[in-house]
Amino acid sequence: MELFNVYPINNITITRAMGSRVWDDLETEYLDMYGGHAVISIGHQHPHWVNSIKQQLDKISFYSNSIKIPLQNVLAEKLGAVSGKKDFSLFLCNSGAEANENALKLASFHTGRKKIIAFKKSFHGRTSLAVAATDNPSIIAPVNETDNIIFLPFNDVEALTHCFGEEGNNIAAVIVEGIQGVGGIHIANNDFLQAIRKCCDEFGSIYIADSVQCGYGRSGLFFSHDYAGVNADIYTMAKGMGNGFPIGGIIISPKIQAKHFMLGTTFGGNHLACAAAIAVLEVIEEEQLIQHAKNIGDHLMNELKAIPEINNVRGLGLMIGFDVPDELKQLKSILLQEYKIFTGEAKPNVIRLLPSLALTMEDAEIFIASLKKAIAQLQS
């Protein structure tokens, strides 16, 4: 049997990792400025995270949600404290797509409505509803197609209010990324998120803050949506939540009432996943990684803006993007092959930086120096 060939793969085999560094099977060292697609939040193989999982593995790794799992309550309490959303409730699942799927379903249950507002260049996952609300026809199978999704321009308050004026009583939810990741690092304006909150309040719709990539402290606040000074009704989470251990979740406003069997999951909230997620929050709090991400991110942004060959540097915290001209379109490849640095990419010609929130100033400087050398190499 062979693997189903759906991923374009770099010819690199990573065998170990620590902090912001990874090593391949030839013992070549790489600087990880991509974090496995924003997954590595507290650094690869953080000792506290590793020990928490090992200790839990010696006790019990899994049982279903048919019994009490006190670790879930510990995680909920810790998440409420660190995020500042203490009056919200937590539902645990396994991935970002599953989190968004459950958020959309919950909004429809609550409102009794079918229509969802999503935005151009959005990415919400690859499962049925999540992918239908994703602005990428190439990954939407015929079975996923639905007339229930309304796509609007991102950051367009006028288009949003006009749509609510015509369809408001049919709108179950608005789902929006605080910072579009796959779409190329585009930040939701504060007035745009405030308008979403206002429209949802006026028409009884649910505001879903997709925080799968831009949450968990990456932006310099726990949720990037918090920069707008408004609360969403549901926040979706995954990626950095487990630092590589698969876990996702949604936190839910007290306005939305739970009923038995309305949501469910087999593996979500298992003992090992909770141990990993609790350890992540403990490290984020103990090492003040949210403020650290802001400080290092601000430094990187300033350094990047001083490089004349790149354009439109943008982002918050350690979620950063910049555009490169056509003559530098091989920059990501050169950084990986010649300078041993992992970065991300979005089309057309966008470099994305999504490193660990614990990225050191020294590693940030190494990246900037290597980036300048790579640009000079491509220009020579």
C-alpha positions as CSV (number, residue, x, y, z in Angstrom):
1,M,0.0,0.0,0.0
2,E,1.1,3.6,-0.8
3,L,0.2,6.9,0.8
4,F,-2.6,8.8,-0.9
5,N,-0.6,11.5,-2.7
6,V,-2.3,14.8,-1.7
7,Y,0.6,16.7,-0.2
8,P,3.5,18.4,-2.1
9,I,6.3,17.3,0.2
10,N,9.8,18.7,0.7
11,N,12.5,16.0,0.5
12,I,13.3,16.4,4.2
13,T,12.8,14.0,7.1
14,I,12.6,15.7,10.5
15,T,13.6,13.3,13.3
16,R,13.9,15.5,16.4
17,A,13.2,19.0,17.6
18,M,13.7,21.4,20.4
19,G,12.5,25.0,20.9
20,S,12.6,26.7,17.5
21,R,15.0,24.2,16.0
22,V,14.4,20.9,14.1
23,W,17.0,18.4,12.8
24,D,16.6,16.0,9.9
25,D,17.8,12.4,9.5
26,L,21.2,13.7,8.3
27,E,21.5,15.8,11.5
28,T,21.1,19.0,9.5
29,E,19.7,21.8,11.7
30,Y,16.9,24.1,10.6
31,L,15.3,27.2,12.1
32,D,11.6,26.8,12.3
33,M,9.8,30.1,11.5
34,Y,6.7,28.2,10.5
35,G,5.8,26.2,13.6
36,G,4.3,23.4,11.6
37,H,1.6,25.8,10.3
38,A,1.2,27.8,13.6
39,V,0.8,24.6,15.6
40,I,4.0,24.9,17.8
41,S,3.0,27.5,20.4
42,I,5.4,27.0,23.3
43,G,8.4,25.5,21.4
44,H,9.1,22.0,20.2
45,Q,9.4,19.4,22.9
46,H,9.0,21.9,25.8
47,P,10.1,19.9,28.9
48,H,7.0,20.7,30.9
49,W,4.7,19.7,28.0
50,V,6.7,16.4,27.5
51,N,6.6,15.5,31.1
52,S,2.9,16.2,31.5
53,I,2.1,13.9,28.6
54,K,4.4,11.2,29.9
55,Q,3.0,11.3,33.4
56,Q,-0.6,11.1,32.1
57,L,0.3,8.2,29.8
58,D,1.4,6.2,32.9
59,K,-2.1,6.7,34.3
60,I,-4.7,6.5,31.5
61,S,-4.6,7.8,27.9
62,F,-8.2,7.5,26.9
63,Y,-11.7,6.9,27.9
64,S,-14.9,8.2,26.3
65,N,-17.0,11.2,27.4
66,S,-19.5,8.8,29.0
67,I,-17.6,9.2,32.3
68,K,-16.2,12.1,34.3
69,I,-12.8,13.4,33.1
70,P,-11.7,15.9,35.7
71,L,-8.8,17.1,33.4
72,Q,-11.5,18.7,31.2
73,N,-12.6,20.8,34.1
74,V,-9.1,21.8,34.9
75,L,-8.5,22.8,31.3
76,A,-11.7,24.8,31.2
77,E,-10.9,26.7,34.3
78,K,-7.3,27.4,33.2
79,L,-8.5,28.4,29.7
80,G,-11.1,30.8,31.1
81,A,-8.5,32.4,33.3
82,V,-5.8,32.9,30.7
83,S,-8.2,33.9,27.9
84,G,-10.3,36.2,30.1
85,K,-13.5,34.5,29.0
86,K,-14.4,33.0,32.4
87,D,-18.1,33.0,31.9
88,F,-17.9,31.0,28.7
89,S,-18.3,27.2,28.4
90,L,-15.9,24.8,26.7
91,F,-16.6,22.0,24.2
92,L,-13.6,19.9,23.3
93,C,-12.9,18.2,19.9
94,N,-9.9,17.3,17.8
95,S,-9.1,19.8,15.1
96,G,-9.8,23.3,13.8
97,A,-12.1,22.1,11.1
98,E,-14.1,20.1,13.7
99,A,-14.2,23.2,15.9
100,N,-15.6,25.4,13.1
101,E,-18.0,22.6,12.1
102,N,-19.4,22.4,15.6
103,A,-19.6,26.2,16.0
104,L,-21.6,26.6,12.8
105,K,-23.9,23.7,13.8
106,L,-24.4,25.2,17.3
107,A,-25.3,28.6,15.8
108,S,-27.9,27.0,13.6
109,F,-29.3,25.1,16.5
110,H,-29.5,28.2,18.6
111,T,-31.1,30.5,15.9
112,G,-33.1,27.9,14.0
113,R,-31.7,29.5,10.8
114,K,-29.6,28.2,7.9
115,K,-27.7,31.1,6.3
116,I,-24.0,31.8,7.2
117,I,-22.0,34.9,6.3
118,A,-18.3,34.1,5.5
119,F,-15.7,36.2,3.7
120,K,-13.5,36.3,0.6
121,K,-10.1,34.6,1.1
122,S,-11.4,32.8,4.2
123,F,-10.2,29.4,5.3
124,H,-12.2,27.5,7.9
125,G,-11.3,23.8,7.3
126,R,-12.0,20.9,5.1
127,T,-15.0,19.2,6.6
128,S,-18.5,19.6,5.3
129,L,-19.7,23.0,6.6
130,A,-16.3,24.4,7.3
131,V,-15.1,23.9,3.7
132,A,-18.4,25.2,2.4
133,A,-17.6,28.4,4.2
134,T,-14.0,28.5,2.8
135,D,-13.4,30.6,-0.2
136,N,-11.5,28.0,-2.3
137,P,-13.7,26.2,-4.9
138,S,-10.8,23.8,-5.7
139,I,-11.2,22.0,-2.3
140,I,-15.1,22.0,-2.2
141,A,-16.5,18.7,-3.5
142,P,-19.9,18.7,-5.1
143,V,-21.4,17.2,-2.0
144,N,-20.2,20.2,0.0
145,E,-21.9,22.8,-2.2
146,T,-24.7,24.7,-0.6
147,D,-26.7,27.9,-1.1
148,N,-26.6,28.6,2.6
149,I,-23.2,30.4,2.6
150,I,-23.0,34.1,1.6
151,F,-19.5,35.3,0.8
152,L,-18.8,39.0,1.4
153,P,-15.7,41.1,0.9
154,F,-13.4,41.1,3.9
155,N,-13.3,44.3,6.0
156,D,-16.2,45.8,4.0
157,V,-18.6,47.2,6.6
158,E,-21.0,48.5,4.0
159,A,-21.4,45.1,2.3
160,L,-22.0,43.5,5.7
161,T,-24.7,45.9,6.8
162,H,-26.4,45.8,3.4
163,C,-26.5,42.0,3.6
164,F,-28.0,42.0,7.0
165,G,-30.5,44.6,5.8
166,E,-31.7,42.1,3.2
167,E,-31.1,38.7,4.9
168,G,-30.8,39.5,8.6
169,N,-33.6,37.4,9.8
170,N,-32.2,34.4,8.0
171,I,-28.6,34.7,9.2
172,A,-27.6,32.1,11.7
173,A,-24.0,33.2,12.1
174,V,-21.1,35.3,10.8
175,I,-17.8,33.4,10.8
176,V,-14.6,35.5,10.6
177,E,-10.9,35.0,11.1
178,G,-9.3,37.8,13.2
179,I,-6.3,37.4,10.9
180,Q,-6.8,35.5,7.7
181,G,-3.9,33.0,7.6
182,V,-4.2,30.9,4.5
183,G,-5.6,33.9,2.7
184,G,-2.3,35.7,3.1
185,I,-2.2,37.4,6.6
186,H,-4.9,39.9,6.3
187,I,-6.0,41.6,9.6
188,A,-9.7,42.2,10.4
189,N,-10.2,45.9,11.0
190,N,-11.5,46.8,14.5
191,D,-14.5,48.7,13.0
192,F,-15.3,45.7,10.8
193,L,-15.4,43.3,13.8
194,Q,-17.4,45.9,15.8
195,A,-19.9,46.1,12.9
196,I,-20.2,42.2,13.0
197,R,-21.0,42.4,16.7
198,K,-23.6,45.1,16.2
199,C,-25.3,43.4,13.3
200,C,-25.4,40.1,15.1
201,D,-26.9,41.8,18.2
202,E,-29.5,43.5,16.1
203,F,-30.7,40.4,14.2
204,G,-30.1,37.7,16.8
205,S,-27.3,36.1,14.9
206,I,-24.2,34.4,16.3
207,Y,-20.7,35.9,15.9
208,I,-18.1,33.1,15.5
209,A,-14.5,34.1,15.9
210,D,-12.4,31.7,14.0
211,S,-9.3,31.7,16.2
212,V,-7.8,28.4,15.1
213,Q,-4.7,30.0,13.7
214,C,-4.8,33.6,15.0
215,G,-5.7,32.6,18.6
216,Y,-3.9,31.2,21.6
217,G,-1.7,34.3,22.1
218,R,-0.2,34.4,18.6
219,S,-1.3,37.9,17.9
220,G,-0.1,39.4,21.2
221,L,-3.5,39.1,22.8
222,F,-5.1,35.7,23.6
223,F,-7.6,36.1,20.8
224,S,-6.8,38.5,18.0
225,H,-10.5,39.5,17.9
226,D,-9.9,41.1,21.3
227,Y,-8.2,44.0,19.7
228,A,-11.6,45.2,18.6
229,G,-12.9,45.4,22.2
230,V,-15.9,43.2,21.6
231,N,-16.8,39.6,22.5
232,A,-17.8,37.0,20.0
233,D,-20.4,34.4,20.9
234,I,-18.2,31.4,20.0
235,Y,-14.5,31.2,19.7
236,T,-12.9,28.3,17.8
237,M,-9.5,26.9,18.7
238,A,-7.0,24.2,17.7
239,K,-3.4,24.5,16.3
240,G,-1.4,26.1,19.2
241,M,-3.8,24.6,21.7
242,G,-1.9,21.3,22.1
243,N,1.6,22.3,20.8
244,G,1.4,19.5,18.3
245,F,-0.9,17.1,20.2
246,P,-4.2,17.0,18.3
247,I,-6.9,18.9,20.2
248,G,-9.5,21.5,19.3
249,G,-12.3,23.3,21.0
250,I,-14.9,26.0,21.1
251,I,-15.8,28.3,23.9
252,I,-19.4,29.3,24.0
253,S,-21.2,32.4,25.4
254,P,-23.7,31.8,28.2
255,K,-26.4,33.0,25.9
256,I,-26.3,29.6,24.1
257,Q,-27.8,26.8,26.1
258,A,-26.5,23.2,26.0
259,K,-28.7,20.2,25.4
260,H,-27.7,16.5,25.7
261,F,-26.5,15.0,22.4
262,M,-26.6,18.3,20.4
263,L,-22.8,18.0,20.0
264,G,-20.6,15.0,20.4
265,T,-17.1,13.5,19.8
266,T,-15.3,10.2,20.4
267,F,-11.8,11.4,21.0
268,G,-12.3,15.0,21.9
269,G,-11.2,16.0,25.4
270,N,-9.4,12.7,26.0
271,H,-7.0,12.5,29.0
272,L,-3.8,12.8,27.0
273,A,-5.1,15.8,24.9
274,C,-6.2,17.6,28.1
275,A,-2.8,17.0,29.7
276,A,-1.1,18.5,26.7
277,A,-3.4,21.5,26.5
278,I,-3.1,22.2,30.3
279,A,0.7,22.2,30.0
280,V,0.5,24.6,27.1
281,L,-1.5,27.1,29.1
282,E,0.7,26.7,32.1
283,V,3.8,27.5,30.0
284,I,2.1,30.4,28.2
285,E,1.3,31.9,31.6
286,E,4.5,31.1,33.4
287,E,6.8,32.3,30.6
288,Q,4.5,35.3,29.7
289,L,4.6,34.1,26.1
290,I,1.7,36.3,24.9
291,Q,3.6,39.5,25.7
292,H,6.8,37.9,24.4
293,A,5.1,37.1,21.1
294,K,4.1,40.8,20.8
295,N,7.6,42.0,21.6
296,I,9.4,39.7,19.2
297,G,6.8,40.3,16.6
298,D,7.1,44.0,16.8
299,H,10.8,43.7,16.4
300,L,10.5,41.4,13.4
301,M,8.0,43.7,11.8
302,N,10.2,46.8,12.2
303,E,13.2,44.9,10.8
304,L,11.2,43.6,7.8
305,K,9.8,47.0,7.0
306,A,13.4,48.3,6.7
307,I,14.2,45.8,3.9
308,P,13.4,47.7,0.6
309,E,13.1,44.6,-1.6
310,I,9.9,43.3,0.3
311,N,6.5,45.0,0.4
312,N,3.4,45.3,2.5
313,V,4.7,43.9,5.8
314,R,1.7,43.1,8.0
315,G,0.6,41.1,11.0
316,L,0.2,41.1,14.7
317,G,2.5,39.4,17.2
318,L,4.1,36.3,15.6
319,M,1.6,36.0,12.8
320,I,3.4,38.0,10.0
321,G,3.2,38.2,6.3
322,F,4.9,40.1,3.6
323,D,4.8,40.3,-0.2
324,V,7.8,39.6,-2.5
325,P,8.1,40.7,-6.1
326,D,8.2,38.2,-9.0
327,E,12.0,38.3,-9.1
328,L,12.1,37.0,-5.5
329,K,9.4,34.4,-5.9
330,Q,11.9,31.7,-5.1
331,L,12.7,33.2,-1.7
332,K,10.9,30.6,0.4
333,S,12.7,27.8,-1.5
334,I,16.1,29.5,-1.1
335,L,15.5,30.1,2.6
336,L,14.8,26.4,3.1
337,Q,17.4,24.9,0.8
338,E,20.3,27.2,1.3
339,Y,19.7,28.8,4.7
340,K,17.9,25.9,6.4
341,I,14.9,28.0,7.5
342,F,11.3,26.9,7.3
343,T,8.7,29.6,6.4
344,G,5.2,29.5,5.1
345,E,3.8,30.7,1.8
346,A,0.5,31.9,0.4
347,K,-0.3,32.7,-3.2
348,P,0.7,34.9,-4.9
349,N,4.2,35.6,-3.6
350,V,3.4,35.9,0.1
351,I,5.8,34.7,2.8
352,R,4.2,33.8,6.1
353,L,5.9,33.6,9.5
354,L,4.2,31.6,12.2
355,P,7.0,30.6,14.6
356,S,6.7,29.4,18.2
357,L,5.6,32.1,20.6
358,A,8.8,31.4,22.5
359,L,11.0,32.4,19.5
360,T,14.1,34.1,20.9
361,M,15.5,37.5,19.9
362,E,18.7,35.7,18.8
363,D,16.7,33.5,16.4
364,A,14.7,36.4,15.1
365,E,18.0,38.2,14.3
366,I,19.4,35.1,12.6
367,F,16.2,35.0,10.4
368,I,16.5,38.6,9.4
369,A,20.2,38.3,8.5
370,S,19.6,35.1,6.5
371,L,16.6,36.8,4.8
372,K,18.8,39.7,3.6
373,K,21.5,37.3,2.4
374,A,18.9,35.2,0.5
375,I,17.5,38.3,-1.2
376,A,21.0,39.4,-2.2
377,Q,21.6,35.9,-3.6
378,L,18.5,36.0,-5.7
379,Q,19.4,39.5,-7.0
380,S,23.0,38.6,-8.0
